[in-house]
Amino acid sequence: MPTVAKGDGMRGLAVFISDIRNCKSKEAEQKRINKELANIRSKFKGDKTLDGYNKKKYVCKLLFIFLLGHDIDFGHMEAVNLLSSNKYTEKQIGYLFISVLVNTDSALIRLIIQAIKNDLEARHPVHICLALQCIANIGSKEMAEALTKEIPKLIVSGETIDAVKQSACLCLLRLFRTSPETVPPGEWTQRVGHLLNDQHLGVVTSATSLIHTLAQKTPEDFKPCVQLAISRLSRIVTSSYTDLQDYTYYFVPAPWLSVKLLRLLQVYPPPEDPALRGRLNECLETILNKAQEPPKSKKVQHSNAKNAVLFEAINLIIHHDTEPSLLVRACNQLGQFLQHRETNLRYLALESMCLLASSEFSHEAVKKHMDTVITALKTERDVSVRQRAVDLLYGMCDKSNAEEIVAEMLSYLETADYSIREEMVLKVAILAEKYPVDYTWYVDTILNLIRIAGDYVSDEVWYRVIQIVINRDDVQGYAAKVVFEALQAPACHENMVKVGGYILGEFGNLIAGDQRSSPMVQFQLLHSKYHLCSAPTRGLLLSTYIKFINLFPEIKGQLQDVLRNNNNLQNADAELQQRAIEYLQLSTVASQDVLATVLEEMPPFPERESSILAKLKKKKPNVSDIEVVKEGKKSSNPPTLNNSAANTPEATPASAPVPVMAAAPAPAPVQSASDDLLGLSAGPAAAAPVTNNFAAPAAPAGGGGLLVDVFDTPPAQNNVSTALAPQAEENFFKFAIKNNGVLFENELLQIGVKAEYKGNLGRLGLFYGNKTSYPFQFFTPTVSCPGELASAMNVQTKPLDVNTVEGGAQVQQIINVECIADFVDAPILSIKFSYSGSMQQINLMLPVMLNKFFEPVEMDATSFFNRWKQLSSPGQEEQKIFKASFPINSDTSRTKLLGFGFGLLDGVDPNPDNFVGAGIIKAQSSQVGCLLRLEPNMQAQMYRLTLRTSSKSVTTRLADLLLKLF
């Protein structure tokens, strides 16, 4: 930086500042400022031309007065004139004044832009840096449109010095963030990636920030940067280079650059090149190893820098989600932080483990830390850390530990902070429903929830338990018994009264044989709560009383007395008055047969989306990310209470007398979760003919993990452009072995998928998340089946309820698919919306593949080889010998084959390293038996894959899909 020449000290400015500081009052200060402003104004308007020094001095005084909080309405032109000076100090003050005082809509902006252009075209590095800093400070759209062609030239020019390249990268980054559409793509985008190899680490750091932001918008343009980023990261992490001497921060080499490179790599999937992937894994392993080493300094700066790199590396491992060993190591490392004395580290560890819990590879490793997380929940002082502990318990919960986790959350709920109680109630209700030990445990859990935190139990929760009880014959008597016992407590929450009133009104007869719960005792117990309840709850109890008249004719008189009571017949609440009058007339006029028909037991509720899960997502949108990203084999989906319905206002007993007063249809037979996993079996489709010689396996004992329903919507067939978005095909094939995950993500939109399949039927929940702070207008997703796929697959799409997705919000769409015949192509998902006035279109492949309709088969060695010999006709076998795309690992291969849908047959192949599997492809028109043998060669890192099926097209398609996995 140039030194200040003698005489540039601006003594007049120093005197003015001293005078201001010596002022004893506000009035004195204002008087001195007014005097100075008048003097400056007269100097600027005088006939005598001011030299550069005096212009600079007076502009500095105006800037100081502005910073004191006073308005400045003149002097701007003089500041612009300073930009043409060749003296550094005068040009610097001019740029400083413009950066602070000039608005983006100023009439002088064009003059300023021209002056900046002149400086950019000059070869004086200091002047170029001043101009770049001014551009970045103002960052207006007009300035971006005028200068975005000049700045990239500075970045890629071989004559530009390092300091200018740094400033140019950061300046362009600022303009891109302000007006992305004004930064044109071009040849420079291909050349800017080479800055990652620059010798100057300051240039590399600035360039990495720029490339990371640009790559989020157009990842394909910067894909070659992945190799350069891995190479640079490897040199930083695994080597001791002398060029890191000035960039080592408390014994941590270039921590900020390492973090930026790791973030850049998170924009892309794992590298396909085995050598490149191995080098990246080596870097990540080195970072994890260094985290285990003793600290080289006791300074907090050392641990902060070291942990920053570590957490970003763990984020990359989670993003890739392909290396089981790294995921488990990351989980173990985070587990050590759970008991660290630093609160921020405990918070970050819990947050990262929430994401690890959603990976099929690390879920079991996360579960090992359950006791530590529970201890943190009970002992942490910081409520935000306790909140993350709750999130992690929710994320790690599955069928094996649900009972313990729910019990611990209920225990903590009694003393939990008020700010997180409502969210905890929703999570406990969802976990109890998704992973029930049995239905009686579910009922006990929800009633306990109401007892502990009744004020925080929303209507959706108690609606849900009522519907589940109504839809389950085997739990109705138990539910009536436990709610009767719960109502006997002296202090009983109103939500418990609502649940008790509804259940006893429907099923009180099941416990009426016991004298301790006789009809009169039930009535007296409920009526003792009547005067303490709000009007909606009283209305529900009146509905219970009319039900009692039908169930227990022996207490009809006492019940009619209550209905005749003037407090009810003449109640100020019109709803209560109407119920009392109508129920009294119904019980008086109608015969017993008519009464029994009108007040018949409620039929099972139809399936709809779980309103509890929907409420949790609305309250805390990021919980849906955990739900969507949660990955697992479809054969391991936990059972849920899918046959119970989510409530709509029509289903609430207090607000809708119609279900009670109207003649109810005959109850439909109640199906267990194993009978109707998806709610799709009610259709008229006939059983498909079996074309294989081995039997299909029995249906799983539980349902799937989706709390959603089927909507009878006609198939959407739209003619849309099928030009796929970047990485669409890459992301599509990731779903070959998983049902849940992120299908697409850019800087605007994230699309998550949560799918479930049974037989030839499937259901996908699509989650569209607006990542910006601005709404998406005219948001319209459509699904089309190109070419022959239309005859091989039936797709039904539920239209969105809204066409605007607010900033930061998420909407869900349900898509039902039916496999008619075997197929190759995938449905096309096209999303159109308007963002900031411009129309956007994103075309993706919907992750519905042939293997999604697989059902695994168990068989012994004799049956397998007999069937293997039968499938020996031409076209029934496909054999591939190929090089492994990923390092061969037995556990990983087993996980992939199970996720693909095969039932693995252990002990069938004489070579224990080989994999043998069997399954059935279920379609409406046929069922195709499939046999597999996969032979890995560890030394040569090659596979031999042999597939035999009864259909040539199925054999070819399955072989193509499996090749992409191994």
N, C-alpha and C positions, 0 to 999 in steps of 0.2 A: 504494500500500500504506500502511495507517495507520502512523503513527510510534509507537514504544514510549513509553508514558507514563512520567513520572518515578516511580521506585519499582518499575517492572516489571523491573528488572535482576536480581532474584532473587539477592541477595548470598549467601544460604545455599547455593544451588546452586554459586556460584563458589567458596565456601570448601570445599565437599565435593570438587569436582573438583581443587582445589589439594592437598587432603590426599591424594587418591589418587595424584596425580603425585609427591608427596614420599615415598611409601612406598618403603622400601629393599628389601623382599622380597615374595614372593608371599603369604607368611603374614600380613605386616603389612597388605597390601591387603585380604585376605580378612577380617581382623579388623575393619578400618574399615568394610567393606561390610556385614558382619553387624550391626555396631552401628547403622549408618544404617537398615538394613532393620527392625530392631527398633523404632527410633524412629518410622519412618514407619507401621509397623503399629499402634503404640500411638496415634498421632495419628488414624488412620482409625477405630480402634475406640473412641476416647474419646467421652464423652458430649457434649463441646463440639462444636458444629457448626463446621466449618472454612469460612473464607471462600474466595472464588474464587482469590485470590492464593496462599494456602497450598496449596490443592488443586493448583493449577498447578505450584507449586514442587516438591511431593512427587512428582507424576506425572512431572515432568522428571527428578528424581533416579532414579526407577524406570526410566525410559527409558534414562538413561545407564548404569545398572548392567546393563541387558539388553544394551546395545551392547558392554559389556566382556566379554560371554560368560557371564553368570550367568542362571540361570532366575528368572523372576518369576511368582509364582502368585497375586498379589493386586493390587489397585489398578485393576482393569479397570472396576469400577462407578464409581469416582471419575472416571475418564477420560470415561466416557459422560455423567456429570453435567455435565462441562465443556462438552459440546456445546450445552447449553441456555443457556449464558452469552451475554450480548450483547456482551461484550468480545472484540475480535478476538484478542488474544494468548492468552486462556484457551481460546477455541474452537479456535484453531490448534494448541495443545498437545494438546487432546483428540483432534482428528482425527489428529495425528501419532502419538500413542500407539496409537490404534486401528489405523491403517494398518500399523504395525510389529508389534504384539503380538497382535492379535485374529485368531484362526483363522476360516476361512470356516464351520466347523461349530460355532462358539461359541454358547452359549445366549443371549448378549447381542446376537446379530446382528439380531434383530427390533427391539430397542430402538434400535439404531444406525440401522436403516433408517427408523424413524419420525422420529428426530432429523434425518436427512438430508432426508426429505420436507418437514419443517417449514422447513428452510433453503432448499430449492428453491422452495418456495411464497412465501417472503419476497421482498422486493424489494431486498434489500441485495446488491449485486453481489459484494462480497468474500466474504460468507458463502456465496453460491451457488458461487463458485469453489472455496472450501474443500471444500464438499460434493462437488462434481464430482471434485476431485482424490482424495478419499477413495474414491469409487466406483471410479475407475480403478485405484487402488492395490490394493484388495481384489478387485474384479472377480468375485465369486462368482456362481454361477448363481441362487441365491435373491435376491441383490441385483439381478441383471439382470431377473429376472421381476417384481420389485416396482417397478422404477424406469424401465424402458424406455419407458413411456408418458409419463413426465414430461420426460425429456431431449429428445426430438424437439420438444416444444412450445417449449423454450428456443431451439432452433436456428432455427425458422422464425418465431418471434414478432418482430414489428416493434419491440417495446419493449425487447428484449434488447440490451445494449451489446456492442461488438465483442469485448472480452476474454472475456465469458461465452460468446459464440457459439463462439469458438475452443476453449475448454475443453469445451463441450458436445459439439462434433464429435469431439474426440479421446477423450472419455469414452465416447461411443456406439460409437466404433470399437473401443475396448478391450473393451466388453461383447460386441460382435458377434463379435470374434475368439475370445472365451471361450465364448460360447453363442450360435451363430448363430440357433438356433431361437427364442430368446427375444426377438429384435428383430422386432416385427411390421411388416409392410408397411402402408402407409396413405397418406392424403393428403399427409403430410409428405414422402414419397419424391419426389413430383412437385415440391414446393416447395423442397426442399433443393438441387436443381440450380441454382436462381437465385442461390445464394450465389457461384457462379463469376463473377457479374457484380458482386459486392460491391466497394465502393471500397477497403475495408481488405484489403490483400494477405495479412495474417495470417489473416483469416477465410477467404479464398480458398484459402490453402495447407492449412489444416486441413480445410476442406470437400472439397478435392480428394482428400485421403487417404481420407476417409470414403466418398466416392462411388466411388472406384476399387475399394475392397474390396467394397462392396455390389454394384457392377456385375458383379463377377466371378461372383456367385451368381445375380443376376437381371438380365441385361444389358438385357432389353427395357424394364424399368422406368426405366432411366436413359439410354435411347437419345437423348432430346432434349439430354442434356448434351454430346453430341459437338459440336454446333454452338457451344454456349457455350464449350466448352474450346478449340476452334479460334479463336474470336474472341478469347478472353483471351490465348492463346498468340501470336496475331498482334500484339496490342497490346504484348506484352512484347518480342517478337523484332524486329519491323519498325519500331517507333516509339520515340520518346524521350519518355516521359510523365513528368511531374513527380512523379506518385504513386509512381514507382519509386525516388525518391531515397533513402528509408530502407531499400530492399531491394536496392540494388546492392552486390554483394560483389566487391571488387577489380575494378571496371570491368565486371563481368558482371551484367546486370540480372536479378534474381530467379531465380538458377539453380535453387534447390530447387523453386520453384513450376513452373518450366519442365519440370524432370525429371518431376514428378508429373503434369503435364498430358500429357506425351508418353506416360507409362505408362498413363494412363487411356485414351488413344486407341488403345493396343495391345489393349484389350479388344474393340474393334469392327473390322469390316471397313472398307475405304476408303469414304468417303461417296459416296452415289449422285448427289447434287446436283453437277453440274459446277462451279458457282461455288464451292461449299464445298470441293470437292476441289482446285480451283485455288488457293484461299486457303491450304489446308494445305500444298500443294506449294511455294507461295511461302515459307511459314515454313521448311520443311525446306531449301529452296535457300539461304535467308538464313543459316541455321545453318551449312550447309556452306561458304558464302562467308566467313563470319566466321572459320571455322577456318583459312582461308588468309591472313587478315590478320596483320600483325606484332603480336606481343603488346603490350598497353598497359602491362604491368607485368612486371618480372622476378621478382616474388614467386611462389612455388610455389602459393599459394592461388589466384592468378589462373588459372594453367594448369589446376589441378585443377577449378575451377568451370566453366571453358570446355569442358574435355574431357568433363565429366560430362554437360552438355547435348548435346554432339556425339554421344557414344556412345548416348545414349537416342534421339536423332533417327535415328541409323543403325538402331537396333533397330526403330523404327517403320517405317522404309523397308523393312527386311527382312520385317517382319510383313505389310505390305500386299502386297509382291511384285508390284506392278502397273505401276510406273514404271521402265522400263529405264534412262532417263537418270539418275535418282536413284540407282538401284542401282549403276550403273557409277561415278558420282561418289563414292558412299560407298566403293566398293571402292578407288578411287584414293586417297582420303583415308586409308583404313586402311593402304594400301600405304606411305604416307609414315611412318606410325608404326612400321613393321616394323624400321626402323633407328634409332629414337629411343633416346636415351641412357637414358631412364627405363624400367626393367624392367616396371613395371606396365602402361605403355602398350603395350609390345610384346606382353605377354600378352593384354591386352584386344583388341588389333588382330587377333591370330591367332585368338582365340576367335570374334570377330564374322565374320571371313572364312570360318571353317568353315561358318557359316550361309549366307553369301553364295554359297559354292561350290555349295550345293544348289539355287540358283535358276537357271532356264534363261536368265534375262536377264543375269545377272552371272557365270555360270560361266566364260565365256571371259575376262572381265576379271580374274578371280581367277587364272587360269592364267598370266597375264603376270608374276605375282610369284613364279613357281615358283623361280627362281634365288635370289631373296632368302630365301625360306623354307628352301631347302636350305642356304644359308649359315648361317641362324639355327640350323638343326638341328646343324650341325657346330661352331659357335663359341659358342653361348649358355652362360653359366655356370649359370643357374638351370634345374634339371631340369624344373620345372613349365612353363617356356616351351618347352623342347625337346619336352615332351609335347604341347603345343598345336601345335607345328610338325609333329609326326608326324600329329596329327589332321587338320591342314589339307592336308597332302600326300595323305592318304587321301581326303579329301573332294573335292579338285580333280582326282583321277585319273580319266582316261577312256581310251578306246582310243588316242587320239593321243599321250599322254605316259606311258602305263603302263610301257613298257619303261624309260624314263629314271628315273621315280620309284621303281620297284621296285629298280633298280640302286643308286640313292642310299640307299635304306632298308637294303638289304643291306650296303652299304659302312659305313654308320653303325652297323649292328647289332653289328659286331665290337667297338666301343668304347662301346656304349650303356650307360646305367645299368641295373643289374640290376632295378630296380623297374619298368622299362617294357619289358624285353626280351620277356616272354611276350606282351604285347599287340601289340608290333611284329611278332612272328612270325605271329600270327593275321592281322594286317592285310596283311602281305606275301602270305600264303597266299591270302587272299580276293581281293586285287587280281590276283594271277597267274591265278586261276581265272576272275575276271569279265572280264578284258581280255587274253586270251592273244594274243600275236603269232602263235604257232602252238603246237601241242601239245608239240613238242620243247622250245620255250622254257619252257613251263610245267614240264616235268619237270626241266630244268636248274635252274630257279629253286628248286623245292622241295628238290632234292638239295643245292643250295648253301646253302639255309636250314638244312638238317639239319647240314651241315658246319660252318657258322659258329656256330649256336646250338642245338646238338643237345639240350642239357639243358632248353631252353625249348620244344622242339617237342612239343606234346601228341600223344596217340595219334590224335586226330581229323585232324591234318594228314597224317600218313603213311598213315592209312587212306585218305584222300581220293585221294592220288596213285596208290595201288595200284588203286583202283576206276576211275580215269580211264584208266589204262593198260590195264586189262582190257576196258574198254568201247570202246577205240579200237584197231582193227587196225593203223592206219598208224603208230602210235608204239611198238608193243610191241618191235620189234627194236631201235629206238634206245634205249629205256629199259633193255633188258637190257644193251646195250653200255656205257651210261654208269654204271649201278650197278656193273657188273663193274670198271670203271676206278676208281670211287670206293672200292670195297672194298680196293683195292691200297694205299691210304694206310696208313702205319705206325700212326697213331693214328686209329682209325675209331670214330665214335660208335655206340652200340648201336642207336639208331633207324635208322642207315644199314644196319646188319646186318639188321634186320627187313625193311626195304624190299628190300634185295638178296636176302635169302633167299626172300621171296615171289615177286619178279619172276623171278629165275633159275629157281625151281622151276616156274613156269608157262611161261616163254618162253626159258629157257636154250638150248634147241635151236636158236633162231634165230641164235645167235652161235657155235655149237659147231663150225662149219666152219672157223673160224680156229684154227690151232694155238696161238696165244697165249691163246685162251679155249676150249680143248678141254674135254670133259666132266670129265676128271680134274683139269684146272687149276681149273675152277669149283668142284669138290667140295673140293679141297685149300684153296682160298682161303676158302671158307665155313667149313670145319672148323677152320681156324687161329684163327678167332674164337670157336669154340664154348666153350672153357673160360673165356673172359673174360666170358661173357654171363650174365644172370639166367635163372632157370628158365623164365619164359614165352617168352623169346627162344630158349632151347634147344628148347623144344617146337615152336616154329615151324620151326627148322632141321631137326628130325627129320621134320616134314611135308615139307620141301623134299627131304630125302634119299629118301623113299619116292616122291616125284614123279620124282626123278632115276632111280630104278630103272626106271620106266616109259619115261622119255625116252631114257636111255642104258643099255641092257642090258649094254654092254661093261664097265661099272664096277660091276655088280651085286654082285660078291663083296666089293669094298672097302666098299661101303655096308652090306652085311649084317654085316660085321665090326664096324662102328661100332654097329649096332643090337644086336649080341650082347654088346657090351662090358658087363662087370658094373656099370660106373658108370651105365649106363642101365637094364639089366634089374633091378638091385637098388637103384635110386636111392631115396632117402628121400622124394622128391617123387612123390606118387601119379600125378600127371598125366604126368610124364616116363616113369615106369615103365610105365604103361598104353600110352602111345604106342609105346614101344620094343617091347613084347611084341606088340601088335596089328600094327604095321607089319612086324615080322620074320615073323610068321605069314602075313600077307597076301602078302609077297614070296616065301615058300617054298611055300605051298599053292596059290595061285591060278595059273591058266594065264596066258600072255601076253595072250590076248584078254580074259579077265576083268579082268586088271590094267589093261589099257588102258581098259576101260569104266569101272571104278571110279575111276581116277585121271585121268579125262578133264579137259581144260582147263576152268577155271572159266567158266561162262556170264556174260554181262554182268549187272551188278547192276541191280536196279530203282531207279527214281528215288525219292529221299526228300529231306527237308529237309537242307540243308547243315549238318552238325554244327559246322563251323568258324565259320560266321556265328552260329549259335546260341550257341556258347561265348563268342564275343566280346561278344555282347549281354549274356550272363549276367555276364561279368567286368566290363563297363562299360556299364550300361544306356543311357547317353546317346548311345552310338554308334548305337543304333537310331533316335534322333531324326533324326540326319543321314541315315540310310538311308531313313527314311520320308519326310522332307521333300524329299528329292532329287527335283526335278521335271524333266521333260523330255518331249519329244514321243515317242510310242511308236515312231515311225519311226527314232529315233536311239538306241534302246536298244542298249548294247554287247553283243557276243557273250559268252556264258559257256559253261562246260563243263557244261551242264545234264544231259547224258546220263550223267554219272558220278553214282554214288550216294553219299549220306552213309552213314557206317558205323553199324551197330548192333553190339552185342556179337557177334551171330551172324556178322558179316562179318569179324571179326578172326581171322587165321589162327592166332595163338598160343593163343587161348582156346577155339576151337571146331573140333575135329577132324572134325565131321560133314561139312562141305563137301568134305573131302578123302577121307573114307572111304566116303561114300554115293555111289551112282551118280548122276552129274550129268545133268540133262536136256540135250538138244541145244542148243548155243548159239543164242540168238536173234540175228537179224541186227542188227548195230550201226547205229544211225541217227546221222547227223550232226546238229549243232544246227539246221541249216537244215531238215532233214527233219522234225524234231519239236520245235518251239520250246518247247512247253508240256508235252510228254509226254501230250497229249490225243488224238493221232492214232491210237491203238491201238483206239479204239472202233469199233463196227460201223456207224457212221452212213454212209449212202451220200452220194455227191457230190450237191450240190444242183443242180437244173437252172439253166442260165444263161438269163436273160431279157434280157440286154443285147447289144449288137452289138459291143462292144469288149472286148478280152481283158484279163484280170486281170494285174497285174504279177507278175514272178517273185518267189519267196519271198526274203526278205533273206538275206544271206550269214551272218549270225550269229544267235544266240539272243537272248533277252531278258535283262534284268538281274536277274531273280529267281532266287535259289538255293533254290527250294522245289519241292514235288512235288504231285501230284494224289492225293487220297484218295478211294477209292470209298465214299462215304457217301451213304445215301439222303437225298433232299431233306427239309429241315426245314420243315414246314408247321404253324405254330402260330397259334392265334387270339389275337392280342395287340392291345392298344389302339394305334391309329395316330395319336394326338395327338402331333404332332412337337415336338421340343425347339426352344427359341429358336435362330434362325439356321440351322436345319437345311436349309431350302430354299436359303438364301443360299450356304452352304458347298457344297451339292450341285452348284449350277451352276458353281462354280469348277472342278470336275473335268471340265467339258466339253472343256477343252484341255490337261489334264494327267492323268497316271495316278497320281501319287504326291503325298502331302501330308497335312495334318492335316484330318480330316473333322469333328472335334468336340473342344472343349476347354472345361472349366469348372474350378472350384477343386478338384474331386475327381478327374476322369477326363480323360485325353487319348486320343483314338482316331486312329491314323494308318492310312493306306491305301497299299499298294504293289500296283499292278495291272499285268496284262500280257494282251494279246489277240492272237489269231491266228485269222483266218477268223471263223467263228461261235462260237468258243470263247474263254473268258476265265478268268482266275484272279486272285483278289484275296487279298492277305495283309493281315489286319486286326491292328493292334497296339494292345492295350488297356493303357494305362499308369496305374497308381495313383499319383497325385500327392501323396497324403497319407502320413502315417506310420502309419496304421491299416489293417488288412486289410479287403478287400471279401469278405464272406461270401456264399455261395450265388450266385456270379457266373455268370449264365446269359444269353449272347447267342443270339438266335434270328433267323432270316430268314424272311419270309413274302412271298408274291406276291399282292397284292390283286386281286380281280376278274378281268378278262380276261387279266391278266398271267400267271396260272398256266398258261394254254395257249400263251402266246407265249414263255415262257422256262423253262428247266429250271435249277434252283439246287440245288447239292449243298454241304452244309456239314459240315465236320469238327468234331465236338464238342470242346470244350476238355478237356485231360487233367486239369485241376484245377477245383474250384469255389470256390477261395479265392485271391484275388490279394493278396499281401502288400504292406505299405506300401512304396512306392518301387519296386515290381517291375513287370514287364511280361510279358504273355502274348500269344501269337500264335495266330491262327485262320486257316485256309485255306478259301476259298469258291470253288467252281468254278461257272461259269455257261455256259449254252449258249443261243444265240439260235435259237429255233424259227421265229418269224415277227416282223414288225415290231411295235413296241410304243410306248406313250406313257409309262405310269407306270413307277415305279422300285420295286424290292423294298424292303420295310421292314425295317430292322435294329432290333430291340428288345433293349435290355440291361437286365436286372434284377439287382439285388444289394442286400445289406444292409450299411449303413454306420452304425456307432455305434448299432445297434439299430433303425434305421428303414429301411424298404424304399425303394429308389430305382428309378425306371424312366426310361429315356431312349430315345425313338424317333427314328430318323434315316432318311433316304432313302439307300439304298446307291447309291454313285455309278456305276451301270451305265446308260448312255444308249445310244440307238440308234447314235450316231456312233462308239461304241467298236468297233463291228463293221465299220468302214470299212476298205477297202484302197485306197490311192492308185493312180491310173492315169496312165501317161504316154501321150500321143498328140500327133500333129502337128495343125496348124491345119485341114487338110482333113478329117481324121477327126473332129475336134471339131465342126466346123460341119455335117458330114453327120449326125452323131448328134443335134446340137442341133435340126436340122430334123425329124428323125424323132420327137422327143419334143414334139410340138406339139398332141397331142390334148387335149380338155377335161379339166381336173383334173391334168394332168401338169406344169403350170407354176404357180409361186407367185412373185409379185413384191411386194416391200415397199419403200416409200420412207419413211425414218424419220430422225429427228434423232439425231446421234451422241451416245451416252452418255458417251464419253470423247474427249479431243482426238485428232483423226485423225493417225495416224503410220504411214507406209508400212511401216516395219520391224515395228512392233507388229502391224499387220494381217496381214502375211505370217506372222509367228510364230503368231498365233491360228488362221489357216486351216490351217497345217501341223499344228498341235496338234489341230485338230478332225478331221483325217484326210484332207483333200483333197490330191491331188497337184496342185501349182500348175504351170500351163502358161505359161511365159514366151514372149513374142513372138507369142502367138495373137491377143490383142486389139490393134487398131490404136492404142488409147490406152495408153501404158505405165503410166499411173497406175492402171488398172483391174486387177482380179485375175480370172483364169479358172482354174477347177479342175475336176477329175474324180475320181471314185472309185466304188467298188462297196460297197454294204451287203450283207454276207454273213449269210444266215440259212439254217437247215437246209432250210426249205421253198422258198426262192427266193433269187435274187440280184438286187439292184436297182441299176441304173446311175444315177449322179447327176452332173449337170453344174451348175456354178455360175458366175455372173458378178457381181462386186461392184464397183460404181462409186462411188468416194468423191468428194464435192464439198468441197474444202478451204475455199473461201470461205464457203459456207453451212453448213459443218460438218454435212453430211447424207450419207446413203448411199442408193443404190438397189441392192437385192439381188434377183437373179433366180435361181430354182432350177428345174431341170427334171429330173424322174425318171420312171420307168415306173410309179410307184405314188403315188396321190394322198395316202394317209396318210403315206407316207415324206416326201413333199415338204413337207407341212404341219408335221410334227414337226421336220424339219431347219431349216426357216425359223424356227420358234419358238425353237429353241436358239441359232441364229446371232444373232437379234435381241438376246438377252441378253448377247452378247459384244461387240457394237459399239454 
